[in-house]
Amino acid sequence: MKLKYRHIRLIELFLVLLMFGLALYSFSKNRVYDSMILLLQQLSALLKVDVDQPIYLIIFIIIPFLYFYAMGREEHMDGVYMMSWLMHLPSVLWYSGLDWLKVVGSPLNFQVLETRLSFEEVLLISAILVGGRILLFFTCQIRETLIGLRKRGADESDLEAVIPGMTGFALTLVTLSTALALAVSYLIAVTKELFNPVVALAPYPYVTFGVACLVAIPALVIIYFHSKAKD
Amino acid sequence: MLSKASSKFFSAFLTLLLAGAFLGNTILIYASLIPLFTVALALTFSQPSRVIVSRAEKEMALYVDDDAAISLRVEIPDGVGLVTLADTPPKHFKLVGGNNFRVLWKGFRKEIVAEISYKVRCTRRGVYQLSTINWESIHPLFLKQTKIGSSKDALRLIVRHRPLAVRKIRGIRTFSKIPLPSESSAKMGVATTDFREIRDYLPGDPYRSINWKATAKLVHSHKKWLPKVNEFEREGKRVVWIFLDKSAGMSLGSTTKNSLEYAVQAATALTRFYLERDCRVGLCVYGSKSAERIVLPDVGNRQYYRILKELTALEPEDGQKSTDSSTSLRNAVKKCRGHLMGSNPLSIIITSVSARNVGSLVEGVKEMRKCTLRRSTRESQVIVIHVAGNHIAARDDYEGIAADLMELENRYVIWKVRRAGARVVSWNPMRHSLAKLLLTRLRS
């Protein structure tokens, strides 16, 4: 099957709708959503307007998503990503180990962001959102490259032969990366019990290991990038 | 080198990692691994580092307006990614089939070999070189900077004018007076072994050519005392000189269709015509600021290709349309004088006659006539082929009418050239083919 430009746009539409759906699902399982619906109900009662709040909320949220998709440029995909995370972030924050608002003694803390989703569900949605954003970045790049090549006089048949290769490569790689990240999270959860006694031996284990990891991981990544840059 | 996209992914990873560490949120930390793994995996694949391109042909000889099929063999031995190839044809070439810009996808296969071909139409005479094939190699996920390279494999394209089939018609009513009847013979030249006649001795004849037996027989019978000599056929029958004007005035028209192009076409056709009739044909290209290009008269196919080579490489002169004495026809004739004298040549001047160059042309014609032995005969040995440049430059019917008017204005100028002793043949390439012109107009 030969993929065409419009097929890439369809893949993008699917990704945007998937991100929207998952973010909305995550949001709907959060206490913030319940509070918002309650607020809207009170507001409609005050204005004496009989409306179905969830439907209006969905329409209100999906419009920017579709707008960003229609604009189609790489920077617009940032908008899709931001809005998805805006809806999903309350659920993610609920699983934070450090509640800084509580630490500073604020009456409003992460407890208000309670979610009915499990840790695994939130992790999966987060992974799909990040993976989706990366895939959207690649599809935009592919589209821009194709437009550039077409302007330079490339044959349509050549481009049709190139699109499946590039799209397939990007799709495979992002899926693999997401799967790897989830596998790492699973492995850590499984091996956590094994490492706990070792970690407990260190003074202030969270600080010691946390800082060490925070320094080591970016440093190793920078070294890796440099080595690749020299290739 | 890594591209901007790589740093974007690194920023995404760092942001999520730091946010996760700050909030003690393992979900964000795990999520940060996705951009990291994506980049790490993508960077293990490199785009193709080498693209080997070779051409199927090394040299092609074509005629103007012919299509040339150019084939390339592309070999991509390593890497994964997008490869673009661009073979740039020289200017004056028109793409008529296929594409000279191709895009290829190199997947995970070990090596790909592709055959690429396209067709170009050569719209102008000349010698062209296609040498560099530019390629660029793009990373499949745009995480490394695009590699740009070029492959050198030269293809030489020699584009000539299609030879015109000028035939001499021998019908009574259609008898063409293209100068040089086949019976004419050269006075000079190397004697061949073909016996021609026995004639009376003339002062200057070598003694070894005296036929003693015939002399003795004639003296005995006719009581004549003049010795008889053997006459042999000379190599070549007659000398034809073609003088081609390449001054700036000949560039009237477009780059592909201008006076010089048609003049070259005429010169090629005449060269072929006369060489086929065993004439010795010479060429002199004048009108350039540099020295005149002269090909001395000779016979045969080698001479044809020698002249063709000279004509193919000809470019119109740039600059102002001024007549410089050093570039004039007279000067060119003077340079060829040594070869013109004694051979009684037929001189054909191919130019665009105008008020601007008429003075120089008249002087040149006069100089040529000095080298002609039969000055007293009515038949002129100097022919001027006047290429009507205004008609070539005309883009529509109105401009065609304007060109007609300008040609009418030119009549006085042409009359001046005729008075100097040359036969002027006006040629409008837009209306008449050269063959038709030679078969009809030259009779007058």
HADDOCK unambig.tbl for C-alpha pairs under 7 A between the chains (distance, minus, plus):
assign (segid A and resid 92 and name CA) (segid B and resid 27 and name CA) 6.93 0.50 0.50
assign (segid A and resid 95 and name CA) (segid B and resid 25 and name CA) 6.36 0.50 0.50
assign (segid A and resid 96 and name CA) (segid B and resid 23 and name CA) 5.61 0.50 0.50
assign (segid A and resid 96 and name CA) (segid B and resid 24 and name CA) 5.39 0.50 0.50
assign (segid A and resid 96 and name CA) (segid B and resid 25 and name CA) 4.33 0.50 0.50
assign (segid A and resid 97 and name CA) (segid B and resid 23 and name CA) 6.32 0.50 0.50
assign (segid A and resid 97 and name CA) (segid B and resid 24 and name CA) 4.48 0.50 0.50
assign (segid A and resid 97 and name CA) (segid B and resid 25 and name CA) 5.78 0.50 0.50
assign (segid A and resid 98 and name CA) (segid B and resid 23 and name CA) 5.06 0.50 0.50
assign (segid A and resid 98 and name CA) (segid B and resid 24 and name CA) 5.20 0.50 0.50
assign (segid A and resid 99 and name CA) (segid B and resid 23 and name CA) 6.92 0.50 0.50
assign (segid A and resid 123 and name CA) (segid B and resid 27 and name CA) 5.48 0.50 0.50
assign (segid A and resid 126 and name CA) (segid B and resid 31 and name CA) 6.48 0.50 0.50
assign (segid A and resid 127 and name CA) (segid B and resid 31 and name CA) 5.50 0.50 0.50
assign (segid A and resid 130 and name CA) (segid B and resid 31 and name CA) 6.84 0.50 0.50
assign (segid A and resid 131 and name CA) (segid B and resid 34 and name CA) 6.77 0.50 0.50
assign (segid A and resid 138 and name CA) (segid B and resid 141 and name CA) 6.63 0.50 0.50
assign (segid A and resid 153 and name CA) (segid B and resid 101 and name CA) 6.62 0.50 0.50
assign (segid A and resid 154 and name CA) (segid B and resid 101 and name CA) 5.87 0.50 0.50
assign (segid A and resid 154 and name CA) (segid B and resid 102 and name CA) 5.90 0.50 0.50
assign (segid A and resid 154 and name CA) (segid B and resid 103 and name CA) 6.65 0.50 0.50
assign (segid A and resid 158 and name CA) (segid B and resid 102 and name CA) 6.98 0.50 0.50
assign (segid A and resid 158 and name CA) (segid B and resid 103 and name CA) 5.69 0.50 0.50
assign (segid A and resid 158 and name CA) (segid B and resid 104 and name CA) 6.76 0.50 0.50
assign (segid A and resid 159 and name CA) (segid B and resid 103 and name CA) 6.92 0.50 0.50
assign (segid A and resid 162 and name CA) (segid B and resid 104 and name CA) 6.66 0.50 0.50
assign (segid A and resid 162 and name CA) (segid B and resid 105 and name CA) 5.31 0.50 0.50
assign (segid A and resid 165 and name CA) (segid B and resid 105 and name CA) 6.90 0.50 0.50
assign (segid A and resid 165 and name CA) (segid B and resid 107 and name CA) 6.87 0.50 0.50
assign (segid A and resid 166 and name CA) (segid B and resid 140 and name CA) 6.03 0.50 0.50
assign (segid A and resid 170 and name CA) (segid B and resid 141 and name CA) 6.67 0.50 0.50
assign (segid A and resid 173 and name CA) (segid B and resid 38 and name CA) 6.38 0.50 0.50
assign (segid A and resid 174 and name CA) (segid B and resid 38 and name CA) 6.04 0.50 0.50
assign (segid A and resid 177 and name CA) (segid B and resid 34 and name CA) 5.40 0.50 0.50
assign (segid A and resid 177 and name CA) (segid B and resid 37 and name CA) 5.21 0.50 0.50
assign (segid A and resid 177 and name CA) (segid B and resid 38 and name CA) 5.33 0.50 0.50
assign (segid A and resid 178 and name CA) (segid B and resid 34 and name CA) 5.42 0.50 0.50
assign (segid A and resid 181 and name CA) (segid B and resid 30 and name CA) 6.14 0.50 0.50
assign (segid A and resid 181 and name CA) (segid B and resid 33 and name CA) 5.64 0.50 0.50
assign (segid A and resid 181 and name CA) (segid B and resid 34 and name CA) 5.78 0.50 0.50
assign (segid A and resid 185 and name CA) (segid B and resid 30 and name CA) 6.25 0.50 0.50
assign (segid A and resid 228 and name CA) (segid B and resid 43 and name CA) 6.95 0.50 0.50
assign (segid A and resid 229 and name CA) (segid B and resid 1 and name CA) 4.22 0.50 0.50
assign (segid A and resid 229 and name CA) (segid B and resid 2 and name CA) 5.07 0.50 0.50
assign (segid A and resid 230 and name CA) (segid B and resid 1 and name CA) 6.12 0.50 0.50
